[in-house]
Amino acid sequence: MHWIRRFIFFHNKRHPDTMAEPEVQAFLNHLAIERQVSASTQTIALNAIVFLYDAVLEKPLGHMQGLKRVQRRQRLPVVLSVDEVKATFNSMNGTCLLMAQLIYGAGLRVNECLSMRVKDVDFNAKTLNVRDGKGGKDRTTLLPAQLLEPLQQHLLKVAQLHATDLARGGGYAEMPGGLFRKYPSASRSLGWQFLFPSTLLRRWGQGQQLVRWHMADTTIQRAFKQALIQAGIHKHASIHTLRHSFATHLLSSGTDIRTIQLLLGHRNLQTTMIYTHVIEVTKSVTSPFDRL
C-alpha cells in the first residue's frame, strides 16, 4: 500500500489503470537515481507495483529495458572482539544479560531467542532447539556450559510466574498454527511458555484467553546499546552483532565452515563464507610502514 501510494502521487495522482511500463520505470529510476534508495528498497517497491498490475488490475507489466536497478552492496558484518564482548556483558545485568549471552553463545537471531520456549532447552544434551527460524527451518545449536546454571535459575522464576498466572485463570501461551485447537491444554503447560516472557498479560484468540507473550525486542536492543556506550565501544554494533561475533570467533578458533553454517542455520554456504573475509581483513598482518 505504501509503495503503490508513492507511485500514484509521483505521477500526480493519475489512476494506475491509465499508466503502464514507462510510468513504472520512471518511478523506479527516480528511487534509484534521485532518492538513492538501497537495492532491497527498490525491489520492494517493484514487487508492490508488479502485484498491483498483476493481481489487482489484471494488466501484467511487460519488460522494462530502461530500468536502472540498484546494485546490492556486499558489506562485511561488524564484529566485536572477545574483549569487547566481555566488556559489553560486564555493563549488562539481569534477564537482558542472559539473553545477550545466549545470543552470543548459541549464535541466535534476536527473534529466535525471543520466541524460544521452555521445552526447547535441553540441559542434558547442552543444546537449544530453534523452531521455525528464518525460512521456516528448525535447527539445533549449542547451549554454553557456563549458562546452564544461570538458565536453570532463570527457569525457576519463569515457573513461579507461570504458577501465578494459572492461579489467576491465565497461564496460556500463544501456539503456532492450529496447535491450540488440537492441543488446547498444552497451551497452559510450562513447556510451551516463552523462555523470556513479557511482563504483561494480553488477550488472545477467539476465546480471549489471557496469554503471556515473549519480551519485546526493543527491550534487549536498548539494553545492549546502553551497554556499548558504558563499555566505551564506538563500533556501529547492534544486538545482532553478537551473532556475527559468534561465527567469527568460532572460525578464528578453527571450527570448520560447514559446522558454523549448520549452527547458524544458513541455507547457502556462501552466506557463511562472508565470515572468512572478516578473518582475512582482521588477521595479524604487519604493515610495511612498521618495517621502516
N, C-alpha and C positions, 0 to 999 in steps of 0.2 A: 504493500500500500504506500509506503514511504517513497519508494523509487518511482512508482507509477505517477504519484502526485508530482514529484520533482520533474519528471519527464513532461507532463502536461503543462505545468507552469513555465517550463523552459521555452515551450512553443506558444506562449501567450494564451494558455487555456484552450487551445484547439482540441477538439474531440479526437481521441486516438484512432477512431474509425476513419477519419479523414487523412490520416498520416500513414507512412509505411517506412521502408528501409532507409531512405535518405534522412528522414527526421530522427529516426532511432540512432543512426550512425552519427549525425551531428551532435546529438545529446551525449553519447558515449565518448566521442572525441573531445567534447567540451570538458567532461570529467577528467580525461587523461591529460590534456594539454594545459587548460586554464586552471582547473581545480587541483590538478596534480594529486589525484587520489591514488591509493595503493591498488595493486593488481587484484586483490581479493574484493575490494570495494567496487571496482568496475565490473567484476564478474557477477557480484550480487545484483547490481543494477541491471546488467544484461539479462540475467536469469529472470528477474522480475518482469521485465518488459516482454521477453520471449513468452513467458507464461500468460501475460495479458493477451497477446495476439493469438497465441496457440489455443489456450483453453477457454478464454472468455469471449474474445471477438471471433474466434474460429477463422482467423486470417493469418496463417503461419508466415513468418518472415522468411525472406529468401537470403541469399548470401550477400554480405556487405563487404565488398572488396576494399573500400577505403577506410575500414575500421582500424583505428590505431589502438592496439592492445598494450596495456601497461605491462612491462616485463617484471616478473616476480624476482625480487632480490633474495639472494641466498645469504642470510645473516648468521653469524656464529652466535650461539647462545651465550648469555652472561653466566659465568661460573664463579662461585665463591671458593676460595682456598680452604683447606682444612682448618687453619687458624681462624679464618673469618667465620666459618660455620660455628666453631666453638664460641667465639666472641658474641655472635648473634644469639646463640642459645643461652649464654650467660646473662643476657639482657631480657630474657623472657621468663615467664613463670606460669604455673597453673596448667589449665587444660590446653591453652594455646601453645605452650612449650611442648607438651606431649604430642600434640598434633604436628607441630613443625618437626619434631624428632622422628615421628613416624613417616612423614612425607620424605624426609631425607634418608632415613634408614631403610625404607622399603621402595623408594623410587615412585611414590604415588603421585597421581594428579590430585589437585585440590578437591575436585568433586568426588573422586574415588575415595578419598579419606573421609569426606563428609557423609557420603552415602553408605559407608560400611556399617554392617550390623554386628551385634554381639556374636552371633553364630559364625561369622566369617573369620574369627580369630581362633587359630589352632595352637594352643600353648605347647602341646606335646610335640608336634612336628615343627614348631617355631616357624609357622608360615601364616600368611594372610591371604584369604581368598577374595580377589577383586571380582565383583559381579557387575555385568553389564557395563564394562568400561567403554572407552572410545571405540566406536564401530560396533557396539553391542557385544563385545567379546568378554569372556571370562578368562582369568589367569590366576596363577599362584605366584606370590612373591615372598620375600624374606620378612621375618619378624625378628628384629635385632635382639640378641640375648640380653643386652643391657636394659631393654624396655619391658622385659617380662614382668618384673615386679611392679614398676610404675603403672603398667597397663592393668595388672590384676587389682591394684589399689583403686584405680580409676573405675573399674568394673563394679567394685563393691558400692561405689557411690551411685553408679547407674542403676544397680539393682535396688538400692534404697529408694531412689527417685521413682522407679517403676512401681514398687510396692505402694508408695504413697498415691500414685495415680490410680492404681487398681482400687484402693480403698475409697477413692473419691468417685468411682464409677467410670473412670477413664482407662488408661493403660493400653490404648490401641496404638499401633504403628501403621503408617501407610504401607500398603502392599502393592507390589508391581503387577501390572496387567490385571488378569481376572482371578488372581490368587485369593483375594479376600472372599469372593463368592464361593470358592471351592473349599477354602480352609479358614472360615471366619474366626475360629478360636485361636488359630496360630498368631493372629494379629495382636493378641494380648499376652503372648509368651515373651519371656525375657530375651530369647534368642533372636527375635525379629526386631527388637528395639535398636535404634540407631546407637552406634558406639559413642558418638558425640552429640547428645540430644540438645535440643533448644531449651531455653528457659521458659518458653511459653507453650501453652496448650491451644490447639486450634480445632475447629470443626472440620470434619472431612466426610465425603461420601454422601450417599442418599440418606443413610441413617443418621447423619450428622454426629458421628462418634467423636469423642474428644481424643485427639491424637497428639503425640509429641513428635514433631518433625526434627530434622537434624539442625545443628547450629548453622547460622548464616555464614557464607564465605567471607563477607566483609569483616567479620569479627577477627578471623585469623589473619586476613590481609592487613588490617590496620595494626594489629599487634606486631606482625613481622616488620612492617615499615618503621614502626616506632623503635623496634629493637635494632634495626640497621642504623638509625640515627644515633641511638645511645652508644652503639659499638664503634661509631666513627667510620662506618663503611660508606663510601660515596659512589659505589657502583650502582648502575641503573638496574637494580635487582627487585624481584618480587618473590612471593612465596613459591612460585613455580620454579624459581632459580634453584631451589633445593633439589628438585628432581633432576635438573641438568647437572648439578654438582654430584649427586649420587652416581650418575652414569660416568661422568668424567673421572671421579675418584676411583671407581671400580676399574676402569680402563687403565688408569695410571698404575694400579696395583697388580696388573697382569691378568685380570679376568678377560676371557675371550669375548669377542664382539657378539657372537651368536647367543651366549648366555645373557648378556646385557640386553639384547633385543627381546628375549623371552621375558625377562624381568620387567622391562618397560612396557611390554605389550605392543611393540611396533609391528605392523603388518609387513612392512618392507624393510629389508636390511639397510637400504640406502638412507633411510631416516636415521637409523642408529649410527651410521658411518660419520655423521657430522661431528660426533664427539672425538673422532680420530683427528679431525682438523683442529679442534680445540687443543688437543695434546700436542700436536705439531707446532702450534704457534706459542705454546706456553712452556715447552720443554727447555731445559738449560742449554742455551746457545751463547757462546762468547762473541760479543761484538768486536769487530776489527779495531774499533776505537780504543778498546781496553788493552790492545796489544801494542799501542804506540808507546 
